Amino acid sequence: MMQYGPVSGNISATDRLLLDEEHARLEQFMNDMSDICENFFLHGNCLACNRSQVATCQGRLTSFFYDFLDLVAEHFENEENILRSSLTGGDGDERFFQHKNEHARLMHEINDLMRESLLLSHQGNPSAAIRRLDQKITEMFGAHANVFDAPILLLTQKDGDE
């Protein structure tokens, strides 16, 4: 895990609310994705579904990809704009650039994951694709939040509370 020296941050209450709302939207989006598959929580597969259900899942999953990518890109852009203006002094610039590079890496990884999942879905198993996406994206975003978001938000919250 990265360690940073002192940094001054000043994320406004409005910006903090925006980030919190976007994080909640991303989480809700993931919940909505799992609802695409009737067998998601049963850890079933698509064998019990008729062709129409499988086709519906495939179409909804494809639509999800585009909407999710747009939402993530918008969130990363907003977060970078907020961080650019709020991190000052110490190693603030370095934190910003590492955070921005991590966003680029995540977008690349998400695109790869979505291509793999589309292939799995089109091979007739959207249920497995949805489960894989849920697991991988939850892992990626959880790690990102712990390593990159939480230290900055906690520091700036602490600074703002004093």
Secondary structure, 3 states (H helix, E strand, C coil): CCCCCCCEECCCHHHHHHHHHHHHHHHHHHHHHHHHCCCCCCCCCHHHCCHHHHHHHHHHHHHHHHHHHHHHHHHHHHHHHHHHHHEECCCHHHHHHHHHHHHHHHHHHHHHHHHHHHHHHHCCCHHHHHHHHHHHHHHHHHHHHHHHHHHHHHHHHHHHHC
